Amino acid sequence: MHEMRPELAVDAGDVGTRALVWHIAAAKDSRMLCGLDVAAAPDVLPQEEFEVFTERQCAPCLRAYRLVLAEVR
């Protein structure tokens, strides 16, 4: 089972701003598919935090997840 986890990060597209980056984790106590440590990312962010930042998905996590899905088929 996989789950989405948020991380507040510097947005590469706009210098000086932060973005909410969504990562994919294979399990609660594992690393995210891109290699980021799950423990370093918060479990829950307050609702007002989500409304302030641009959201995007982690491209390396998505590539890894697509490979996982291709293997299952």
N, C-alpha and C positions, 0 to 999 in steps of 0.2 A: 504494500500500500504506500502511496506517495501523498505528501501534503505540501501545501504552499506555506512559505514562511516569509515575513517582511523584514527588510533591512533598510534603515535610513542611511543613504550614501550620498556622496558628492555626485551630482549629475554631470556626466561627461559632456553632455550636449550644451550646457550653459554654465560657464565658469562662475563659481561662488554660490550656486544654488544647490539645494539638496533634493533628492528624489527618493520615493519609496520604491525599492526594488524588490520584486517578488522572486523568491528562490524556490526550488523544489527539493524536498528532502525525502529520502527513501524510507526513513524510520525516525521516530522521535529522538532517539539517542545516537544518530549517525551524522555524518557530514552531509552537506547539501551536495547535489549532483555536480556542482561546479567546484567543489572542494572547500567552500567556506564552512567553518565550524558552526553547527546549529546552536551551540551554547552561546556564541557571540551575538546572535540575533535575538531580539526580544520576542517573547511568546505572544504578547498582545500589546497593541498600541492604542491609545485613546482615540475615539472616533474623530475628535477635532484634529488630531495629527494627520489622519488620512486626507482630510479636506484641504490641507495646506500645501502638500507636496504633489508634484507630478508623479504619476505611477508608471512603471514599466516592468517588463519581465526580464529576468536574467537570461541573456542569450546563451551562455554556456550551459546553463541548467536545461534550457529548452532543447538544445542540440542533444545533450545526453539523454533526456527523456524520450525524444523521438527515436533514438537508437534502442532504448529499452523496449518501446512499443513495437518496433520493427522486429525485434527478436521474439516477442510473444506471438506474433502472427505466424 
